[in-house]
């Protein structure tokens, strides 16, 4: 059951959309800077509700918990240099490892780690 979006929840959703991939700390700082007048409790409650409703995903990328809007299935690339996170389009189905042949795999989350074009070592 999807709940109605309150004005505060819409502000949180808009901030996540503006930031792309964001930690809760970055989200709070962004909302404070933009005078959104939304309390910390409301931000965390909104995140929890939006995750339950399937509007937002919470990911563990490296050492960080990241929030992003739910959109088409994609992978991630995390730059070890500048810490930027990039969406990587999912083109093909993943070959499921032989060890999982007797399992029913429902989903797969894949993250690449390395250096972006600006940080890569030449």
C-alpha positions in Angstrom: 0.0 0.0 0.0 1.5 3.3 -1.1 0.9 6.2 1.2 0.1 9.7 0.1 3.1 11.9 -0.3 3.0 14.7 2.2 4.6 18.1 1.5 7.6 17.2 3.7 8.0 13.8 2.0 7.9 15.5 -1.4 10.7 17.8 -0.3 12.8 14.9 0.8 12.1 13.1 -2.5 13.0 16.2 -4.4 16.3 16.5 -2.5 17.2 12.9 -3.2 16.4 13.5 -6.9 18.6 16.6 -6.9 21.5 14.9 -5.2 21.3 11.6 -7.1 23.2 9.2 -4.8 23.2 10.6 -1.2 24.1 9.7 2.3 21.6 10.7 5.1 24.2 13.3 6.2 24.4 14.9 2.7 20.6 14.9 2.5 20.2 16.6 5.8 22.9 19.2 4.9 21.2 19.8 1.5 17.8 20.3 3.1 19.1 22.6 5.8 20.9 24.7 3.2 17.8 25.0 1.1 15.6 26.1 4.0 13.2 23.1 3.6 12.2 23.4 7.3 11.9 19.6 7.7 13.0 18.1 11.0 15.6 15.3 11.3 12.9 12.9 12.6 10.7 13.7 9.6 13.6 13.1 7.2 14.4 9.7 8.7 10.7 8.8 8.9 10.3 9.8 5.2 13.3 7.8 4.1 11.9 4.7 5.9 8.4 5.2 4.4 9.8 5.8 0.9 11.9 2.6 1.2 8.9 0.6 2.3 6.8 2.1 -0.5 9.5 1.3 -3.2 10.2 4.9 -4.1 13.8 5.0 -2.7 16.5 2.3 -2.3 19.1 2.1 0.4 22.4 0.7 -0.8 25.6 -0.2 1.0 28.4 0.9 -1.4 31.8 0.5 0.1 31.7 2.0 3.6 28.6 4.2 2.9 24.9 3.8 3.1 23.5 5.5 0.1 19.9 6.5 -0.9 18.7 6.8 -4.4 15.4 7.0 -6.3 14.1 3.7 -7.6 14.4 3.6 -11.4 15.3 1.1 -14.0 17.6 -1.7 -12.9 21.2 -0.7 -13.0 24.6 -1.4 -11.5 27.0 1.1 -9.8 30.6 2.1 -10.2 32.3 3.7 -7.1 35.4 5.7 -7.8 38.1 4.9 -5.1 39.7 8.2 -5.8 37.0 10.9 -5.7 34.3 8.7 -4.1 31.8 9.6 -6.9 29.1 7.0 -7.7 28.0 6.4 -11.3 25.0 4.5 -12.6 25.9 1.8 -15.0 23.2 0.6 -17.4 22.4 -3.1 -17.1 22.5 -4.4 -20.7 22.5 -8.2 -20.4 21.4 -10.9 -18.0 23.9 -12.1 -15.5 25.1 -15.7 -15.7 24.2 -17.2 -12.5 27.1 -19.2 -10.9 26.8 -23.0 -11.0 26.9 -23.1 -7.2 23.4 -21.5 -7.2 21.8 -23.9 -9.7 19.5 -25.3 -7.1 18.5 -21.9 -5.7 15.8 -19.5 -6.9 17.7 -16.2 -7.5 15.3 -13.2 -7.4 17.7 -10.3 -7.8 21.3 -9.4 -8.1 23.1 -6.1 -7.1 26.4 -5.5 -8.7 28.9 -2.8 -7.8 32.2 -2.1 -9.6 35.0 -0.4 -7.7 37.9 1.4 -9.4 39.0 4.8 -10.7 36.9 7.1 -12.9 38.3 8.7 -16.0 39.4 11.8 -14.0 41.2 9.8 -11.2 42.5 6.8 -13.1 46.2 6.2 -12.8 48.0 6.6 -16.1 
